[in-house]
Amino acid sequence: MAATATPSTSPLANFIWGEQRLQRRCEILAAVAQNPVFTQPPNPHALSRKDLWALRLKQGVELLELKFKLGWSNQQFVDATKITADQLTMGVNYRIFIRNLEAQMSPEQKAYWLPKAERFEISGCYAQTELGHGSNVRGIETTATFDPTTDEIVVHSPTLSSHKYWIGSLGVVATHALVIARLLVRGRDLGNHVFLVQVRDLNTHALMPNVRIYEQGEKGMGTFASMDNGVMAFSHCRIPRANMLAGMVSLDADGTYHAAKNSKHAYTSMVIIRGLMSEELGIEVAKAVVIALKYAQFRRQFNPKDGVERKVIEYASVQSRLFPALGRAVAMMLLGREMRARIDNIVNESLEDLHLQTVGAKIWASEHGVRDVEVARLSCGGHGNMASTGLGSLYAQLSPSRTYEGETYVLSQQIGNAVVKHWKNKSEQSISALSYLARLRDNGRMSQGVQVSSSSRADEWFNSEVQGDFLEHRAAVLARRHITDVAAGKDTSYDVFELTMAHADLTYFRGLQAQVKQTAQNDRETMQTLANVFALNAMIEGLAAFAGESYLSAAHVSGLRAAYQDAIAAFATAHADAVVAAFGFTEYELNSVFARADQTPYEGLLDVAKQSELTDNVFIRPTLLKARSLWKKYERAKI
């Protein structure tokens, strides 16, 4: 499992990454491979936050020049900011700002604003979250009041809690913000809308009148150190009426309001952002797991045979943690790519269906992703705590994903609400991910047991129809419990999370199975084995839902556990190396002492120690020598 100098372009690599993304990745790595701004930076782990942020901004500007020089697409630039150590602040303009302009502006607005944003003449951010309201978007307090006498909209922050907060790229870089505020027309509150507000002067970069902005400050664990999250408040800031995004709604000069034809248009912004998360999180999880696997292949511990200790990768405790994580990373990438394609065609999509898919995917990918990165670190033992392994920074980067764009338990209620609504309306057929409600209506299916013989042979559990039936039945059982609890007036804000994870397990399972069927014949067995690990792990972890149900017997549970162990063993023996090789992460991308071609992990760790600035402790010696003689001062006093 040696790290590579160039990405893999094998058929399996092409399948996992997708042809377009793999091509972009190869082009990006070739462009930065000889650039000292990227290949010879100072040690980022030894820099202050200010110096690290400045370094990442310098690298981001270098990427911007490459974009213009080489004709990169917006997506290629976003990919480049991810590959080259997360120049996060530069990516917001192209990842979030432009996508929302494309999805929510009128043709006339796009013609004017998009070229400016694409050329970086203006740099934008997305300002929704407030100090007092994050997940509860309906509670947003910022107002946008139409003034017909001047044909302007007055944006105002009426309270302390209405300050915009956690706004990426706002603290230093952004010149414009897409502000989510409540549109007030003639005393009528028309709800949240999107407004383009210029927040900095384009010639001086000074703040515009009636706008206050602060860089947010340090985040815990060094999270998003290269992102200038900002805080913003408005004091009756006036913008042209034409700056209200008018692709779906509009406001005339006389105050006439034209509502959206699609009542779900308010989902658009969050669908775009959440929809991008699955693929992006999957790539970062894959990096962490690959780093851990490379170390586990090298590290030996206990059980010496002929004087040689056993490789850590050979232990079930390591395989059963890292291989399911690898499967989840692949599933995140594959389903994420599908969601990205749907977002690119969002005008023609069912917004409610896409909304529910992205909500479930965001919760599932962030919960599993963060835990899987931590599992990767833990599987490396104490050495995994070193910053130079790259695992700590990956964890710090992914950890906030469980709260941004919706805290997972709060967001889970949207799945629960949809389940109840469509159950009452008998309309689940309009939402593909809610198929388990049709099962719940069928008493015959709900009373059936799992379609596996009493002998529970492993090959029966490897049947994708058996796996899908199991995961659908589990979701139906949890949906029934949720519907019953809601009818009884219970607070379901905790229990609905389990339903949401079951809902998403089923969605990801189906997505992965659909992709497996498209795998080239030579790689089909590898992907099917990985899909078995994925499915059986989800089934094992979801057994609690079947307590008191007749669906499974004790013999079935025993057979399922044995099949899962067989799946792990089969993947470890013949397929794990192929998947790791297909990811083809380069040494540059992993940036870990555990993944170097010319050094063992031990040599890399020792090099880090030799380079520590504290090793040369001359600067502190006078203070230490003073400490050694302090006792004399007080000894004399006693005499």
DRENPADO-54209 format. One line per 2 residues: number of its first residue (from 1); their letters; for each residue x, y, z of C-alpha. Coordinates in steps of 0.1 Angstrom, whole numbers, plus 5000, padded with zeros to 4 digits. Example, Ala and Ser with C-alpha at 12.3 -4.5 7.8 and 13.67 -1.06 7.14 Angstrom:
! residues 2
1	AS	5123:4955:5078 ~ 5137:4989:5071 .
//
This chain:
! residues 639
1	MA	5000:5000:5000 ~ 5028:5024:4992 .
3	AT	5018:5060:4985 ~ 5020:5071:4949 .
5	AT	5035:5101:4931 ~ 5007:5103:4906 .
7	PS	4970:5094:4908 ~ 4958:5060:4897 .
9	TS	4938:5060:4864 ~ 4928:5023:4865 .
11	PL	4892:5014:4855 ~ 4883:5010:4892 .
13	AN	4898:5044:4900 ~ 4877:5059:4871 .
15	FI	4846:5042:4885 ~ 4851:5054:4921 .
17	WG	4861:5090:4913 ~ 4840:5094:4882 .
19	EQ	4856:5101:4848 ~ 4853:5139:4850 .
21	RL	4865:5143:4886 ~ 4894:5119:4880 .
23	QR	4905:5139:4850 ~ 4903:5172:4869 .
25	RC	4922:5157:4897 ~ 4951:5145:4875 .
27	EI	4953:5179:4858 ~ 4953:5198:4891 .
29	LA	4980:5176:4906 ~ 5002:5180:4875 .
31	AV	4998:5218:4876 ~ 5008:5221:4913 .
33	AQ	5035:5194:4914 ~ 5063:5217:4904 .
35	NP	5050:5249:4921 ~ 5070:5257:4952 .
37	VF	5041:5277:4967 ~ 5025:5243:4972 .
39	TQ	5053:5218:4973 ~ 5077:5237:4997 .
41	PP	5055:5256:5022 ~ 5065:5261:5058 .
43	NP	5053:5234:5082 ~ 5016:5243:5086 .
45	HA	5014:5226:5120 ~ 5040:5250:5134 .
47	LS	5023:5282:5122 ~ 5000:5305:5141 .
49	RK	4964:5307:5129 ~ 4971:5341:5113 .
51	DL	5002:5329:5095 ~ 4985:5297:5083 .
53	WA	4955:5317:5070 ~ 4978:5340:5051 .
55	LR	4997:5310:5036 ~ 4964:5294:5025 .
57	LK	4952:5327:5010 ~ 4985:5331:4991 .
59	QG	4981:5295:4978 ~ 4945:5302:4969 .
61	VE	4954:5332:4948 ~ 4980:5311:4931 .
63	LL	4953:5286:4922 ~ 4931:5314:4909 .
65	EL	4959:5324:4885 ~ 4962:5288:4874 .
67	KF	4924:5288:4868 ~ 4926:5318:4845 .
69	KL	4959:5306:4828 ~ 4948:5270:4822 .
71	GW	4911:5277:4816 ~ 4898:5257:4846 .
73	SN	4861:5254:4852 ~ 4846:5267:4884 .
75	QQ	4843:5231:4897 ~ 4879:5224:4888 .
77	FV	4890:5254:4909 ~ 4869:5241:4938 .
79	DA	4885:5207:4935 ~ 4919:5224:4935 .
81	TK	4912:5242:4967 ~ 4903:5209:4983 .
83	IT	4933:5190:4969 ~ 4959:5216:4979 .
85	AD	4952:5216:5017 ~ 4918:5234:5018 .
87	QL	4922:5270:5008 ~ 4886:5272:5021 .
89	TM	4881:5309:5019 ~ 4888:5311:4982 .
91	GV	4865:5282:4974 ~ 4833:5297:4988 .
93	NY	4829:5321:4959 ~ 4828:5292:4934 .
95	RI	4814:5264:4955 ~ 4784:5282:4972 .
97	FI	4780:5318:4960 ~ 4780:5312:4922 .
99	RN	4759:5280:4925 ~ 4732:5300:4943 .
101	LE	4734:5328:4917 ~ 4729:5302:4890 .
103	AQ	4700:5286:4907 ~ 4681:5316:4920 .
105	MS	4688:5346:4898 ~ 4667:5358:4869 .
107	PE	4684:5355:4834 ~ 4690:5393:4835 .
109	QK	4706:5391:4869 ~ 4728:5362:4859 .
111	AY	4740:5380:4828 ~ 4753:5409:4849 .
113	WL	4765:5392:4881 ~ 4778:5358:4871 .
115	PK	4807:5370:4849 ~ 4819:5393:4877 .
117	AE	4819:5364:4902 ~ 4835:5340:4878 .
119	RF	4863:5365:4872 ~ 4867:5371:4909 .
121	EI	4860:5408:4903 ~ 4836:5403:4932 .
123	SG	4839:5376:4958 ~ 4808:5363:4975 .
125	CY	4796:5344:5005 ~ 4763:5330:5018 .
127	AQ	4749:5347:5049 ~ 4720:5327:5064 .
129	TE	4729:5316:5100 ~ 4724:5341:5128 .
131	LG	4736:5341:5164 ~ 4702:5331:5176 .
133	HG	4690:5310:5147 ~ 4708:5283:5127 .
135	SN	4688:5251:5121 ~ 4656:5270:5126 .
137	VR	4657:5290:5094 ~ 4621:5303:5099 .
139	GI	4633:5321:5130 ~ 4657:5343:5111 .
141	ET	4653:5379:5124 ~ 4672:5400:5098 .
143	TA	4647:5421:5079 ~ 4645:5434:5043 .
145	TF	4619:5462:5041 ~ 4608:5475:5007 .
147	DP	4608:5513:5004 ~ 4587:5522:4974 .
149	TT	4597:5559:4976 ~ 4632:5551:4966 .
151	DE	4627:5517:4950 ~ 4651:5502:4975 .
153	IV	4652:5474:5001 ~ 4664:5483:5036 .
155	VH	4683:5455:5052 ~ 4685:5457:5090 .
157	SP	4696:5436:5120 ~ 4671:5445:5147 .
159	TL	4685:5425:5176 ~ 4718:5412:5189 .
161	SS	4707:5377:5180 ~ 4701:5387:5144 .
163	HK	4738:5392:5137 ~ 4749:5369:5109 .
165	YW	4774:5344:5123 ~ 4795:5315:5110 .
167	IG	4795:5331:5075 ~ 4825:5315:5056 .
169	SL	4847:5340:5037 ~ 4829:5370:5052 .
171	GV	4855:5378:5078 ~ 4882:5391:5054 .
173	VA	4877:5382:5018 ~ 4841:5386:5006 .
175	TH	4829:5418:4989 ~ 4793:5406:4985 .
177	AL	4769:5385:5005 ~ 4738:5366:4997 .
179	VI	4718:5376:5027 ~ 4688:5356:5039 .
181	AR	4663:5380:5054 ~ 4625:5384:5059 .
183	LL	4610:5404:5031 ~ 4586:5431:5045 .
185	VR	4563:5448:5020 ~ 4536:5472:5032 .
187	GR	4537:5457:5067 ~ 4533:5422:5054 .
189	DL	4559:5396:5062 ~ 4565:5375:5031 .
191	GN	4591:5352:5047 ~ 4627:5345:5039 .
193	HV	4642:5357:5006 ~ 4677:5360:4992 .
195	FL	4693:5395:4987 ~ 4726:5404:4972 .
197	VQ	4743:5429:4994 ~ 4777:5446:4987 .
199	VR	4796:5446:5020 ~ 4830:5460:5009 .
201	DL	4842:5486:4985 ~ 4857:5471:4954 .
203	NT	4885:5497:4952 ~ 4896:5499:4988 .
205	HA	4881:5467:5003 ~ 4868:5489:5032 .
207	LM	4834:5482:5047 ~ 4804:5497:5030 .
209	PN	4783:5522:5050 ~ 4758:5507:5075 .
211	VR	4776:5473:5075 ~ 4796:5460:5104 .
213	IY	4818:5429:5100 ~ 4841:5411:5124 .
215	EQ	4863:5381:5117 ~ 4849:5355:5140 .
217	GE	4881:5343:5157 ~ 4896:5310:5166 .
219	KG	4875:5278:5164 ~ 4880:5248:5187 .
221	MG	4906:5221:5178 ~ 4920:5243:5151 .
223	TF	4889:5237:5130 ~ 4887:5256:5098 .
225	AS	4918:5276:5105 ~ 4920:5286:5069 .
227	MD	4885:5300:5068 ~ 4877:5336:5078 .
229	NG	4842:5330:5092 ~ 4826:5363:5098 .
231	VM	4800:5381:5120 ~ 4778:5408:5103 .
233	AF	4751:5433:5112 ~ 4733:5459:5092 .
235	SH	4720:5493:5102 ~ 4693:5502:5077 .
237	CR	4716:5493:5048 ~ 4699:5502:5015 .
239	IP	4703:5481:4984 ~ 4685:5483:4950 .
241	RA	4653:5464:4947 ~ 4669:5447:4917 .
243	NM	4693:5430:4941 ~ 4666:5406:4954 .
245	LA	4673:5373:4936 ~ 4644:5370:4912 .
247	GM	4647:5336:4895 ~ 4618:5322:4914 .
249	VS	4601:5352:4931 ~ 4600:5388:4922 .
251	LD	4589:5422:4935 ~ 4577:5451:4912 .
253	AD	4584:5487:4917 ~ 4549:5493:4929 .
255	GT	4553:5466:4956 ~ 4534:5439:4937 .
257	YH	4548:5405:4948 ~ 4550:5375:4925 .
259	AA	4553:5343:4945 ~ 4572:5312:4933 .
261	KN	4554:5287:4912 ~ 4571:5260:4932 .
263	SK	4561:5263:4969 ~ 4593:5245:4979 .
265	HA	4616:5271:4964 ~ 4629:5280:4999 .
267	YT	4646:5247:5000 ~ 4669:5257:4971 .
269	SM	4699:5272:4989 ~ 4701:5245:5015 .
271	VI	4696:5217:4990 ~ 4726:5231:4970 .
273	IR	4749:5232:5001 ~ 4739:5200:5017 .
275	GL	4739:5182:4984 ~ 4776:5189:4979 .
277	MS	4786:5175:5013 ~ 4783:5138:5007 .
279	EE	4809:5135:4980 ~ 4832:5160:4997 .
281	LG	4830:5142:5031 ~ 4835:5109:5014 .
283	IE	4868:5119:4999 ~ 4881:5132:5033 .
285	VA	4870:5100:5051 ~ 4887:5080:5024 .
287	KA	4920:5099:5030 ~ 4918:5092:5067 .
289	VV	4911:5054:5062 ~ 4938:5051:5036 .
291	IA	4964:5067:5059 ~ 4953:5044:5088 .
293	LK	4955:5013:5065 ~ 4990:5022:5053 .
295	YA	5001:5025:5089 ~ 4983:4992:5099 .
297	QF	5001:4974:5071 ~ 5035:4986:5085 .
299	RR	5029:4984:5123 ~ 5034:4951:5141 .
301	QF	5021:4943:5176 ~ 5019:4912:5198 .
303	NP	5016:4875:5190 ~ 5052:4870:5177 .
305	KD	5055:4841:5153 ~ 5090:4830:5146 .
307	GV	5102:4861:5164 ~ 5081:4884:5142 .
309	ER	5051:4902:5156 ~ 5018:4902:5138 .
311	KV	5008:4931:5114 ~ 4981:4952:5129 .
313	IE	4960:4950:5098 ~ 4956:4913:5104 .
315	YA	4935:4918:5136 ~ 4897:4916:5133 .
317	SV	4895:4947:5156 ~ 4912:4968:5129 .
319	QS	4896:4952:5098 ~ 4861:4954:5113 .
321	RL	4865:4991:5119 ~ 4884:5004:5089 .
323	FP	4869:4983:5061 ~ 4833:4993:5068 .
325	AL	4845:5029:5070 ~ 4861:5025:5036 .
327	GR	4828:5012:5022 ~ 4809:5041:5036 .
329	AV	4835:5065:5020 ~ 4829:5049:4986 .
331	AM	4791:5051:4991 ~ 4793:5088:5000 .
333	ML	4813:5096:4969 ~ 4791:5076:4945 .
335	LG	4757:5089:4959 ~ 4772:5123:4963 .
337	RE	4781:5124:4926 ~ 4746:5115:4917 .
339	MR	4732:5143:4940 ~ 4757:5168:4924 .
341	AR	4743:5159:4890 ~ 4707:5165:4902 .
343	ID	4717:5198:4917 ~ 4733:5209:4885 .
345	NI	4698:5203:4870 ~ 4679:5216:4899 .
347	VN	4655:5237:4878 ~ 4640:5204:4865 .
349	ES	4641:5185:4898 ~ 4614:5178:4924 .
351	LE	4627:5200:4952 ~ 4609:5182:4980 .
353	DL	4623:5148:4969 ~ 4658:5162:4964 .
355	HL	4655:5181:4997 ~ 4647:5150:5017 .
357	QT	4675:5131:5000 ~ 4701:5157:5008 .
359	VG	4688:5161:5044 ~ 4692:5124:5050 .
361	AK	4725:5123:5032 ~ 4739:5153:5051 .
363	IW	4730:5137:5085 ~ 4743:5102:5076 .
365	AS	4775:5113:5059 ~ 4785:5138:5087 .
367	EH	4777:5114:5115 ~ 4795:5084:5100 .
369	GV	4822:5105:5084 ~ 4834:5122:5116 .
371	RD	4833:5090:5136 ~ 4851:5071:5109 .
373	VE	4879:5096:5108 ~ 4882:5093:5146 .
375	VA	4882:5055:5143 ~ 4910:5058:5117 .
377	RL	4930:5078:5143 ~ 4923:5054:5171 .
379	SC	4934:5024:5150 ~ 4968:5040:5148 .
381	GG	4972:5039:5185 ~ 4991:5067:5203 .
383	HG	5011:5077:5172 ~ 4978:5087:5155 .
385	NM	4977:5117:5178 ~ 5007:5133:5161 .
387	AS	4997:5163:5138 ~ 5021:5150:5112 .
389	TG	5000:5120:5105 ~ 4973:5142:5090 .
391	LG	4945:5125:5110 ~ 4940:5152:5136 .
393	SL	4935:5180:5110 ~ 4911:5158:5091 .
395	YA	4890:5152:5122 ~ 4890:5189:5131 .
397	QL	4879:5197:5095 ~ 4851:5172:5095 .
399	SP	4838:5175:5131 ~ 4818:5207:5125 .
401	SR	4799:5191:5097 ~ 4775:5176:5123 .
403	TY	4763:5211:5131 ~ 4767:5233:5101 .
405	EG	4739:5233:5075 ~ 4717:5219:5103 .
407	ET	4725:5201:5136 ~ 4719:5165:5129 .
409	YV	4692:5158:5156 ~ 4673:5190:5147 .
411	LS	4676:5183:5110 ~ 4664:5147:5116 .
413	QQ	4630:5161:5124 ~ 4625:5171:5088 .
415	IG	4626:5134:5079 ~ 4602:5126:5107 .
417	NA	4578:5154:5096 ~ 4579:5141:5060 .
419	VV	4572:5105:5072 ~ 4541:5117:5091 .
421	KH	4529:5140:5064 ~ 4531:5115:5036 .
423	WK	4517:5087:5058 ~ 4486:5108:5065 .
425	NK	4482:5119:5029 ~ 4491:5084:5014 .
427	SE	4515:5102:4991 ~ 4547:5084:4997 .
429	QS	4549:5073:4961 ~ 4559:5109:4953 .
431	IS	4591:5106:4973 ~ 4613:5077:4962 .
433	AL	4632:5075:4995 ~ 4600:5069:5015 .
435	SY	4591:5035:4999 ~ 4592:5019:5033 .
437	LA	4559:5036:5040 ~ 4542:5014:5013 .
439	RL	4556:4984:5031 ~ 4542:4997:5064 .
441	RD	4507:4998:5048 ~ 4510:4961:5039 .
443	NG	4503:4940:5070 ~ 4513:4908:5051 .
445	RM	4548:4921:5044 ~ 4552:4935:5079 .
447	SQ	4543:4901:5094 ~ 4568:4882:5073 .
449	GV	4602:4872:5086 ~ 4636:4877:5069 .
451	QV	4638:4857:5037 ~ 4668:4835:5048 .
453	SS	4667:4798:5056 ~ 4671:4786:5092 .
455	SS	4707:4775:5083 ~ 4715:4811:5075 .
457	RA	4743:4804:5051 ~ 4765:4833:5043 .
459	DE	4756:4834:5006 ~ 4720:4840:5015 .
461	WF	4730:4871:5035 ~ 4751:4882:5006 .
463	NS	4720:4885:4984 ~ 4713:4921:4978 .
465	EV	4675:4915:4978 ~ 4677:4900:5013 .
467	QG	4699:4930:5024 ~ 4675:4955:5009 .
469	DF	4644:4938:5024 ~ 4661:4939:5059 .
471	LE	4670:4976:5057 ~ 4636:4985:5044 .
473	HR	4618:4965:5071 ~ 4639:4982:5097 .
475	AA	4630:5016:5084 ~ 4593:5007:5083 .
477	VL	4594:4995:5119 ~ 4610:5027:5131 .
479	AR	4586:5048:5110 ~ 4557:5030:5126 .
481	RH	4571:5038:5161 ~ 4576:5074:5151 .
483	IT	4541:5078:5137 ~ 4526:5063:5168 .
485	DV	4547:5085:5191 ~ 4537:5117:5172 .
487	AA	4500:5107:5174 ~ 4504:5103:5212 .
489	GK	4519:5138:5215 ~ 4554:5126:5225 .
491	DT	4586:5146:5221 ~ 4603:5126:5193 .
493	SY	4633:5150:5188 ~ 4657:5123:5201 .
495	DV	4642:5091:5188 ~ 4636:5104:5153 .
497	FE	4674:5104:5147 ~ 4674:5066:5146 .
499	LT	4647:5066:5120 ~ 4666:5092:5100 .
501	MA	4698:5070:5100 ~ 4677:5040:5090 .
503	HA	4661:5060:5062 ~ 4696:5071:5050 .
505	DL	4711:5036:5054 ~ 4684:5024:5029 .
507	TY	4691:5053:5005 ~ 4729:5048:5005 .
509	FR	4725:5010:5002 ~ 4703:5013:4971 .
511	GL	4726:5039:4956 ~ 4757:5017:4962 .
513	QA	4739:4986:4948 ~ 4729:5006:4916 .
515	QV	4765:5016:4911 ~ 4778:4981:4916 .
517	KQ	4757:4969:4887 ~ 4775:4994:4865 .
519	TA	4810:4983:4875 ~ 4832:4968:4848 .
521	QN	4832:4930:4849 ~ 4869:4928:4861 .
523	DR	4861:4949:4891 ~ 4826:4937:4898 .
525	ET	4836:4911:4925 ~ 4857:4938:4943 .
527	MQ	4828:4962:4944 ~ 4802:4935:4954 .
529	TL	4824:4924:4982 ~ 4828:4960:4994 .
531	AN	4790:4964:4991 ~ 4785:4933:5013 .
533	VF	4807:4948:5040 ~ 4787:4980:5038 .
535	AL	4753:4964:5039 ~ 4760:4938:5066 .
537	NA	4777:4964:5088 ~ 4746:4986:5086 .
539	MI	4724:4955:5094 ~ 4745:4945:5124 .
541	EG	4744:4981:5137 ~ 4707:4983:5132 .
543	LA	4696:4952:5151 ~ 4682:4971:5181 .
545	AF	4652:4981:5160 ~ 4640:4945:5158 .
547	AG	4637:4940:5195 ~ 4602:4925:5201 .
549	ES	4597:4919:5163 ~ 4592:4885:5148 .
551	YL	4613:4894:5117 ~ 4645:4878:5130 .
553	SA	4652:4847:5151 ~ 4683:4842:5173 .
555	AH	4696:4818:5146 ~ 4692:4845:5120 .
557	VS	4712:4870:5142 ~ 4739:4844:5146 .
559	GL	4740:4837:5109 ~ 4741:4874:5101 .
561	RA	4771:4879:5124 ~ 4789:4850:5108 .
563	AY	4782:4863:5073 ~ 4795:4897:5083 .
565	QD	4828:4882:5095 ~ 4830:4862:5062 .
567	AI	4825:4894:5042 ~ 4852:4912:5061 .
569	AA	4876:4883:5056 ~ 4868:4881:5019 .
571	FA	4874:4918:5014 ~ 4906:4918:5035 .
573	TA	4921:4888:5017 ~ 4914:4897:4980 .
575	HA	4900:4932:4975 ~ 4912:4958:5001 .
577	DA	4944:4966:4983 ~ 4926:4971:4950 .
579	VV	4902:4997:4965 ~ 4931:5016:4982 .
581	AA	4951:5015:4950 ~ 4920:5028:4930 .
583	FG	4918:5058:4953 ~ 4953:5065:4943 .
585	FT	4959:5093:4968 ~ 4993:5109:4962 .
587	EY	5018:5116:4990 ~ 5010:5153:4984 .
589	EL	4973:5148:4990 ~ 4977:5127:5021 .
591	NS	5005:5148:5036 ~ 5011:5122:5063 .
593	VF	5043:5107:5078 ~ 5024:5074:5076 .
595	AR	5022:5075:5038 ~ 5056:5083:5024 .
597	AD	5074:5062:4998 ~ 5110:5070:5010 .
599	QT	5104:5067:5047 ~ 5088:5043:5071 .
601	PY	5063:5057:5096 ~ 5089:5055:5123 .
603	EG	5115:5074:5103 ~ 5089:5100:5095 .
605	LL	5079:5105:5132 ~ 5115:5107:5142 .
607	DV	5122:5134:5116 ~ 5093:5154:5130 .
609	AK	5108:5153:5164 ~ 5142:5164:5151 .
611	QS	5126:5194:5135 ~ 5106:5206:5164 .
613	EL	5115:5242:5173 ~ 5115:5233:5210 .
615	TD	5144:5209:5205 ~ 5167:5239:5203 .
617	NV	5157:5253:5236 ~ 5183:5281:5239 .
619	FI	5156:5307:5241 ~ 5141:5293:5272 .
621	RP	5172:5283:5291 ~ 5176:5315:5312 .
623	TL	5140:5310:5326 ~ 5147:5273:5334 .
625	LK	5180:5281:5351 ~ 5163:5308:5372 .
627	AR	5137:5282:5383 ~ 5165:5259:5395 .
629	SL	5178:5285:5419 ~ 5145:5298:5433 .
631	WK	5148:5276:5463 ~ 5179:5294:5475 .
633	KY	5160:5327:5478 ~ 5135:5311:5503 .
635	ER	5161:5290:5521 ~ 5180:5321:5531 .
637	AK	5148:5337:5543 ~ 5143:5309:5568 .
639	I	5179:5314:5581 .
//
